[in-house]
Amino acid sequence: MASGRFAPGGMGQGGSLRSNRGRVLAAVLAAVAVGTCLLPSGEAGADFILTGDEHLDVTTHHSEGALWNTSTADILKGGSIYAASVHDEAILRLPGPGAAHVTYLGAYDAARIIVSGGSVGRMALSDSSSVDITDGVVGATIHAGDSSAVRVSGGHTFIRARLSGNSRFEIADGEVVSVTAFEASNVRVSGGSVYELPTWVPTRRAAWTLSEAASPHCVCAISEDQGRSAS
C-alpha cells in the first residue's frame, strides 16, 4: 500500500491548508485500491477543512473533508463524505444510528476514528492512528501500518485487514473476513468471528493470540508454528 498522506505538504510540512484542499481526493484514491462505489444521492454540501478545536456535524454529502489539530466531526444521519482524511489528534465519529457513510477514509498522526453506526468503505491508518468499531459496517479493507491499532467489539465489519509495521488488531465481538499481519504486528482474537487467518508464517514473525473462549467462533485453524497461544 502506498504510504502517502491524503494532503501532501500539509501542516508542518511547508504547504498551506488551502493548497492541500484540492489534493485530498486524488491522494485518497491513490492510497487505497479503487473500487466501484455508489455515492449517496442528495444535495451536496461544501467541502471542508477543520483546524484547531473546530467541530462540524456532517448532515449532507461532501466530496472531500479534512480534519487537523484537535478538531472533531460527527457524521450524522444523512451525512456522507466521499474522501476524508484525519490528521494530528483529530477525531472523526460515525455515531449512528442512520445512513451516515464514508467511502474512503485515512487517519494519520495519532488521529482517531470511531465507528458506532453507519458504514465505511475503505480505510487506511498510519502513524499510530486508531479505529474503534463497535457497530455499523466496514465493507471493504483496512490497511494499518506504522504502529496503528484496529479494535473491533461489534458490528458487521466485513473487512479484510492487513497489518504492518508493529500494528495491532483486536477483536472481541463482530465479524471479520480475514486478517494478515507482517513486520512484528500483533493479532488478538478474544471473541467474534474471523473467517480466514493465514496458514503461513511471514518473514518477520507476527504475534497471534487466540483465547480459548474465541476458538469456537473462529472458523479457521492457525498452525502451531505461527505461535498460537491460549490466554
Residue pairs with C-beta under 8 A, 6 or more apart in sequence:
1 31
1 32
1 124
1 143
1 145
1 162
2 30
2 31
3 31
3 126
3 145
3 146
4 27
4 30
4 31
5 27
5 85
5 87
5 106
5 108
6 23
6 24
6 27
6 28
6 31
6 66
6 83
6 85
6 106
6 108
7 15
7 17
7 20
7 21
7 23
7 24
7 27
7 66
7 85
7 87
8 15
8 20
8 23
8 27
9 15
9 19
9 20
10 17
10 20
10 68
10 87
11 17
11 68
11 69
11 87
11 88
17 49
17 51
17 66
17 68
18 49
20 49
20 66
21 47
21 49
21 64
21 66
24 47
24 64
24 65
24 66
24 83
24 85
25 63
25 64
25 82
25 83
27 85
28 83
28 84
28 85
28 104
28 106
29 83
29 104
31 104
31 106
31 124
32 104
32 106
32 122
32 123
32 124
32 141
32 143
33 122
33 141
35 121
35 122
35 140
37 82
37 103
37 121
39 61
39 80
39 82
39 103
40 61
40 80
40 99
40 101
41 61
42 60
42 61
42 78
43 60
43 61
44 60
44 61
44 62
44 63
45 58
45 59
45 60
45 61
45 62
46 62
47 62
47 63
47 64
47 65
48 56
48 62
48 64
48 65
48 66
49 65
49 66
49 67
49 68
50 56
50 65
50 66
50 67
50 68
50 71
50 72
50 73
50 90
51 68
51 69
51 71
52 69
52 70
52 71
53 69
53 70
53 71
53 72
54 71
54 72
55 71
55 72
55 73
55 74
56 71
56 72
56 73
56 74
57 73
57 74
57 76
57 79
58 65
58 73
58 74
58 75
58 76
58 79
58 80
58 81
58 100
59 76
59 77
59 78
59 79
60 78
60 79
60 80
61 79
61 80
61 81
61 82
62 79
62 80
62 81
62 82
63 81
63 82
63 83
64 81
64 82
64 83
64 84
65 73
65 81
65 83
65 84
65 85
66 84
66 85
66 86
66 87
67 73
67 84
67 85
67 86
67 87
67 90
67 91
67 92
67 111
68 87
68 88
68 90
69 87
69 88
69 89
69 90
70 88
70 89
70 90
71 90
71 91
72 90
72 91
72 92
72 93
73 90
73 91
73 92
73 93
74 93
74 94
74 95
75 81
75 92
75 93
75 94
75 95
75 100
75 101
75 102
75 118
76 95
76 98
76 100
77 97
77 98
77 99
77 100
78 98
78 99
78 100
79 100
79 101
80 99
80 100
80 101
80 102
80 103
81 101
81 102
81 103
81 105
82 102
82 103
82 104
83 103
83 104
84 92
84 102
84 104
84 105
84 106
85 105
85 106
85 107
85 108
86 92
86 105
86 106
86 107
86 108
86 111
86 112
86 113
86 129
87 107
87 108
87 109
87 111
88 109
88 110
88 111
89 109
89 110
89 111
89 112
90 111
90 112
91 111
91 112
91 113
91 114
92 102
92 105
92 107
92 111
92 112
92 113
92 114
93 113
93 114
93 115
93 116
94 100
94 102
94 114
94 115
94 116
94 117
94 118
94 119
94 120
94 136
95 114
95 116
95 117
96 116
96 117
96 118
96 135
96 136
97 117
98 117
98 118
99 118
100 117
100 118
100 119
101 118
101 119
101 120
101 121
102 118
102 119
102 120
102 121
103 121
103 122
104 121
104 122
104 123
105 113
105 120
105 121
105 122
105 123
105 124
106 123
106 124
106 125
106 126
107 113
107 123
107 124
107 125
107 126
107 129
107 130
107 131
107 148
108 125
108 126
108 127
108 129
109 127
109 128
109 129
110 127
110 128
110 129
111 127
111 129
111 130
112 129
112 130
112 131
112 132
113 123
113 125
113 129
113 130
113 131
113 132
114 131
114 132
114 134
115 131
115 132
115 133
115 134
115 135
115 136
115 138
115 155
116 133
116 134
116 135
116 136
116 155
117 135
117 136
118 136
118 137
119 136
119 137
119 138
119 139
120 136
120 137
120 138
120 139
121 139
121 140
122 140
122 141
122 142
123 131
123 138
123 141
123 142
123 143
124 142
124 143
124 144
125 131
125 142
125 143
125 144
125 145
125 148
125 149
125 150
125 167
126 144
126 145
126 146
126 148
126 165
127 146
127 147
127 148
128 146
128 147
128 148
128 149
129 148
129 149
130 148
130 149
130 150
130 151
131 142
131 149
131 150
131 151
132 151
132 153
133 150
133 151
133 152
133 153
133 154
133 155
133 157
133 174
134 153
134 154
134 155
135 154
135 155
136 155
136 156
137 155
137 156
137 157
137 158
138 155
138 157
138 158
138 159
139 158
139 159
140 159
140 160
141 159
141 160
141 161
141 162
142 150
142 159
142 160
142 161
142 162
143 162
143 164
144 150
144 161
144 162
144 163
144 164
144 167
144 168
144 169
144 185
145 163
145 164
145 165
145 167
146 165
146 166
146 167
147 165
147 166
147 167
148 165
148 167
148 168
149 167
149 168
149 169
149 170
150 161
150 163
150 167
150 168
150 169
150 170
151 170
151 171
152 169
152 170
152 171
152 172
152 173
152 174
152 176
152 192
153 171
153 172
153 173
153 174
154 173
154 174
155 174
155 175
156 174
156 175
157 174
157 175
157 176
158 175
158 176
158 177
159 176
159 177
160 177
160 178
160 179
160 180
161 169
161 176
161 178
161 179
161 180
162 179
162 180
162 181
162 182
163 169
163 179
163 180
163 181
163 182
163 185
163 186
163 187
163 206
164 181
164 182
164 183
164 185
165 183
165 184
165 185
166 183
166 184
166 185
166 186
167 181
167 185
167 186
168 185
168 186
168 187
168 188
169 179
169 181
169 185
169 186
169 187
169 188
170 187
170 188
170 190
171 188
171 189
171 190
171 191
171 192
171 194
172 190
172 191
172 192
173 191
173 192
174 192
174 193
175 192
175 193
175 195
176 192
176 193
176 194
176 195
177 194
177 195
177 196
178 194
178 195
178 196
178 197
179 187
179 194
179 196
179 197
180 198
181 187
181 198
181 202
181 206
181 208
182 202
182 203
182 204
182 206
183 202
183 204
183 206
184 204
184 205
184 206
184 207
185 206
185 207
186 206
186 207
186 208
186 209
187 197
187 206
187 207
187 208
187 209
188 209
189 209
189 210
189 211
189 214
189 218
190 211
190 213
190 214
190 231
191 211
191 213
191 214
191 217
192 214
192 217
193 217
193 218
193 219
194 217
194 218
194 219
194 220
195 219
195 220
196 220
197 208
197 218
197 220
197 221
197 222
198 226
199 221
199 222
199 223
201 225
201 226
205 227
207 227
208 222
208 226
208 227
208 228
208 229
209 228
209 229
209 231
210 218
210 222
210 228
210 229
210 230
211 230
211 231
212 230
212 231
222 228
